[in-house]
Structure formats: C-alpha cells, structure tokens
Amino acid sequence: MVTNRVFVKICGITNLDDAQCATALGADALGFVFARSARQVTAEQVRPILSRLSGEVLTFGVFVDEPVAHVLRQVDSLGLSGVQLHGSETPDEVAYLRERIPYVIKAISVTQDFLEQSARYQHTWAILGDGPVPGSGRPADWSTVAAQRESAMPANDEGISMSRGMSDVPRPARFILAGGLRVDNVAKAIRQVQPFGVDVSSGVERTPGHKDPDRLRAFISAVRGVAATSLPSYGQ
C-alpha cells in the first residue's frame, strides 16, 4: 500500500484510559516504559491494559540495557508487538532480537555521529532519533537529520522509500523522529525532516505519566494535517 500517512507512536503509557484515548484518536502504536523513568511500569500494570486494546494498535516495550533473554520473556509473556531499545545494545543483540520479534526500534541520540551510529544497526525495523535526554522534552537537532535529505536512497524491497528516512541508514530501517515534539512544533519537524514516523511522550502530558486528551487530539491532528498536504508517498 502507498500512503503519506505518518506513523504516530505515543510513548510513556501508564494506564488504560490513556491507552484507549490514544488509540481512539488514531495512534498507530503505544509505548510502555519498563526502564527507570517517571513513566516506568511493570508487567503486572501493563498486562490488563493490553488485554483491553484493539489488535490493530502496535504495542512496544521500552527497555534500557536489559539482557536479551529478559526482553524476549517480557515480549512473549505480555504479547507485545515489539521493543524499543534505549541503551547501549550491540548490533548483534539487536539482530538477535529482530530474528525473534517483528518490530524492533533502536533509539539513538541525534548527535554529530548519529549517522555513523545508525549505520551499525542494519537489522532493526526502525531507527528512532531522540533528543539529548530521552523523556526530558528537549528536542533533537532536526537540522542534523534534515541535512541528509539531498542524498536519498531508492525504495527498498518492501516498497519503503528511503527518502523518508536517513540516507545513510541501511535498508530497510525506517526513521522515527522523537525528542521535544509538541503540537506547536510537530508539523514543522515533519516538513523539515520528513520521517517515517513521530514519537511523543511528555509533549502530550498534563503530568509525567498522565496524558492530556486535548493535547493528544491536537498533536495527532497536527500530524495528520501535515501528512495529508505536504509529504511524499511511501509504502507501509
């Protein structure tokens, strides 16, 4: 299928109300943080939330430097769609997980060596370019990402146009933009970077771990608005 619909992931979900609200408003994916964080959850908290969600929304567990065996146990036990890795996981560990989990996102801070670091993870489903301090609301350096737009790669075997992501990220990685996104800047960020998707947590909260329905609605609406009017198509 060819579409210009930007993938939207709402991260830092801690309760059923927020999960159902985000899903009802059109989020494509939800993230549950198992690492130390103001939004940290346990398997016992997440299990009843997942049991009440539609099977159409993707669900990601967010981990930091956990043994791969533990990550796999959590995914299998809870029935998560995928994982998002925010630590110093090696390319081999990521490849091992990708062989067993269909959706693996590797998060990398957007710094001057971002492209070099991203290129090491050839087997991930997506690369997430995050801000300098994940979960802090501080934005990534969008210009570092956008500067690579001139050397776009052709579409891969899955039909994903690599002009929608980082030119130096090996296929079939998709690029998801995160870090400091809010309703007042997400449209500009999408136009500048043209990512496969966006990921937001603090930018749609009223307090840490508790989403604001109005901000969720406005954020997703802003993403859908720019996607429908100014982005090139891509396969999904």
C-alpha positions as CSV (number, residue, x, y, z in Angstrom):
1,M,0.0,0.0,0.0
2,V,1.2,3.5,-0.8
3,T,0.4,6.3,1.7
4,N,1.7,9.6,3.0
5,R,0.3,8.9,6.5
6,V,2.9,9.5,9.2
7,F,3.3,6.7,11.8
8,V,2.4,8.0,15.3
9,K,3.6,6.4,18.4
10,I,2.5,7.6,21.9
11,C,5.1,6.6,24.5
12,G,5.1,6.6,28.3
13,I,1.6,5.0,28.6
14,T,0.9,4.1,32.2
15,N,-2.9,3.5,32.4
16,L,-5.8,2.1,30.5
17,D,-7.6,5.5,30.0
18,D,-4.6,7.0,28.3
19,A,-4.1,3.9,26.1
20,Q,-7.7,3.8,25.0
21,C,-7.8,7.6,24.4
22,A,-4.6,7.5,22.2
23,T,-5.9,4.5,20.3
24,A,-9.3,6.1,19.7
25,L,-7.7,9.3,18.4
26,G,-5.8,7.3,15.8
27,A,-2.3,6.5,17.3
28,D,-0.6,3.7,15.4
29,A,1.5,2.5,18.4
30,L,1.8,2.8,22.1
31,G,5.0,2.5,24.2
32,F,5.3,1.1,27.8
33,V,8.5,2.1,29.6
34,F,10.0,-0.8,31.6
35,A,13.2,1.1,32.3
36,R,13.7,3.5,35.2
37,S,11.7,6.6,34.5
38,A,8.9,8.8,35.8
39,R,6.7,6.7,33.5
40,Q,8.0,3.3,34.4
41,V,5.5,0.5,34.5
42,T,5.6,-3.2,35.5
43,A,4.4,-6.2,33.6
44,E,1.6,-6.5,36.2
45,Q,0.4,-3.0,35.3
46,V,0.7,-3.5,31.6
47,R,-1.0,-6.9,31.2
48,P,-4.6,-5.7,32.0
49,I,-4.1,-2.7,29.7
50,L,-3.0,-4.8,26.8
51,S,-6.0,-7.1,27.3
52,R,-8.4,-4.3,26.6
53,L,-6.7,-2.9,23.5
54,S,-7.6,-3.4,19.8
55,G,-5.3,-5.7,18.0
56,E,-4.7,-3.0,15.3
57,V,-2.5,-0.9,17.5
58,L,1.1,-1.8,17.9
59,T,2.5,-2.1,21.4
60,F,6.1,-1.6,22.3
61,G,8.1,-2.3,25.5
62,V,10.8,0.2,26.1
63,F,14.0,-1.3,27.6
64,V,17.4,0.0,28.5
65,D,20.4,-2.4,28.6
66,E,18.3,-5.4,29.7
67,P,19.6,-8.9,28.8
68,V,18.1,-10.1,25.5
69,A,16.6,-13.2,27.3
70,H,14.7,-10.9,29.7
71,V,13.4,-8.8,26.8
72,L,12.2,-11.8,25.0
73,R,10.5,-13.2,28.1
74,Q,8.6,-9.9,28.6
75,V,7.5,-9.8,24.9
76,D,6.3,-13.4,25.0
77,S,4.6,-13.1,28.3
78,L,2.7,-9.9,27.6
79,G,2.2,-10.4,23.9
80,L,3.9,-7.1,22.9
81,S,4.2,-6.3,19.2
82,G,7.8,-5.1,19.6
83,V,10.5,-3.5,21.6
84,Q,12.3,-0.1,21.7
85,L,15.8,-0.2,22.9
86,H,17.3,2.9,24.5
87,G,20.6,1.6,25.9
88,S,24.0,0.5,24.6
89,E,22.6,-2.6,22.9
90,T,25.0,-4.0,20.4
91,P,24.2,-4.6,16.7
92,D,24.4,-8.3,17.3
93,E,21.9,-8.1,20.2
94,V,19.5,-6.1,18.1
95,A,19.8,-8.5,15.2
96,Y,19.2,-11.4,17.5
97,L,16.0,-9.8,18.8
98,R,14.9,-8.8,15.3
99,E,15.0,-12.5,14.3
100,R,12.5,-13.3,17.0
101,I,10.4,-10.1,17.2
102,P,8.9,-8.4,14.1
103,Y,9.2,-4.8,15.4
104,V,12.5,-3.7,16.9
105,I,13.2,0.0,17.2
106,K,16.7,1.2,18.2
107,A,16.9,4.6,19.7
108,I,20.0,6.8,19.1
109,S,20.5,10.3,20.3
110,V,20.8,12.8,17.4
111,T,24.4,14.0,17.7
112,Q,27.1,14.7,15.1
113,D,27.9,10.9,14.8
114,F,24.2,10.0,14.5
115,L,24.5,8.6,11.0
116,E,27.6,6.6,11.8
117,Q,25.9,5.1,14.9
118,S,22.7,4.4,12.9
119,A,24.5,2.6,10.2
120,R,25.7,0.0,12.7
121,Y,22.1,-1.3,13.1
122,Q,21.3,-2.8,9.8
123,H,18.7,-5.3,11.1
124,T,16.4,-3.0,13.1
125,W,12.8,-2.3,11.9
126,A,13.3,1.4,12.7
127,I,15.8,3.9,13.9
128,L,14.5,6.4,16.4
129,G,16.3,9.7,16.5
130,D,15.9,11.0,20.1
131,G,16.7,14.2,21.9
132,P,19.8,14.6,24.1
133,V,18.0,13.4,27.2
134,P,15.2,10.9,26.4
135,G,11.9,11.7,28.1
136,S,13.1,15.2,29.0
137,G,11.1,17.1,26.4
138,R,14.3,18.6,25.0
139,P,14.2,18.5,21.2
140,A,16.6,16.7,18.9
141,D,18.7,18.7,16.4
142,W,16.4,18.4,13.4
143,S,18.9,20.1,11.1
144,T,21.3,17.2,11.7
145,V,18.7,14.9,10.3
146,A,17.3,17.1,7.6
147,A,20.8,17.8,6.2
148,Q,20.9,14.2,4.8
149,R,17.7,14.7,2.6
150,E,19.7,15.6,-0.5
151,S,21.2,12.1,-0.8
152,A,18.1,10.0,-0.7
153,M,18.2,6.2,-1.3
154,P,15.8,4.4,-3.7
155,A,12.9,2.4,-2.4
156,N,13.8,-1.0,-0.8
157,D,12.3,-4.4,-1.5
158,E,9.4,-3.7,0.9
159,G,8.5,-0.5,-1.0
160,I,9.8,1.8,1.6
161,S,11.2,5.0,0.1
162,M,14.4,5.7,1.8
163,S,13.9,9.4,1.1
164,R,11.6,9.2,4.0
165,G,14.4,8.4,6.4
166,M,18.1,8.8,6.9
167,S,20.0,8.4,3.7
168,D,22.9,6.6,5.4
169,V,20.8,4.2,7.4
170,P,21.0,0.8,5.8
171,R,17.8,-0.6,4.3
172,P,15.2,-1.5,5.5
173,A,15.4,0.8,8.5
174,R,12.7,3.5,8.9
175,F,13.3,6.8,10.7
176,I,11.2,7.9,13.6
177,L,11.6,11.4,15.0
178,A,11.4,11.9,18.7
179,G,12.5,14.3,21.4
180,G,10.7,17.5,22.3
181,L,7.8,17.2,19.9
182,R,4.7,19.1,20.8
183,V,1.6,20.3,19.0
184,D,3.2,23.6,18.2
185,N,6.3,22.2,16.5
186,V,5.5,18.7,15.2
187,A,4.2,20.0,11.8
188,K,7.4,22.0,11.3
189,A,9.5,19.0,12.3
190,I,7.8,16.7,9.9
191,R,8.1,19.1,7.0
192,Q,11.8,19.6,7.8
193,V,12.8,16.0,8.4
194,Q,10.1,14.0,6.5
195,P,10.3,11.0,8.8
196,F,8.5,7.7,8.5
197,G,7.0,8.4,12.0
198,V,7.0,10.5,15.1
199,D,7.1,9.5,18.8
200,V,5.9,11.7,21.6
201,S,5.6,11.3,25.4
202,S,6.0,14.4,27.6
203,G,4.7,16.7,24.8
204,V,1.1,15.3,25.3
205,E,1.1,15.0,29.1
206,R,-0.5,17.1,31.8
207,T,1.8,15.5,34.4
208,P,4.5,12.8,34.0
209,G,2.9,9.5,33.1
210,H,-0.6,11.1,32.6
211,K,-1.6,12.1,29.1
212,D,-3.8,15.1,28.4
213,P,-6.7,14.1,26.0
214,D,-6.8,17.6,24.4
215,R,-3.1,17.6,23.8
216,L,-3.3,14.1,22.3
217,R,-6.1,15.1,20.0
218,A,-4.3,18.3,18.9
219,F,-1.0,16.5,18.4
220,I,-2.4,13.7,16.3
221,S,-4.5,16.1,14.3
222,A,-1.4,18.3,13.6
223,V,0.5,15.2,12.3
224,R,-2.4,14.1,10.1
225,G,-2.8,17.5,8.7
226,V,0.7,18.0,7.5
227,A,0.9,14.4,6.3
228,A,-2.1,14.9,4.1
229,T,-0.9,18.0,2.5
230,S,2.8,18.2,2.0
231,L,4.6,14.8,2.3
232,P,5.6,12.4,-0.5
233,S,4.1,9.0,-0.5
234,Y,5.7,5.9,0.9
235,G,4.8,2.2,1.3
236,Q,3.9,0.7,4.6
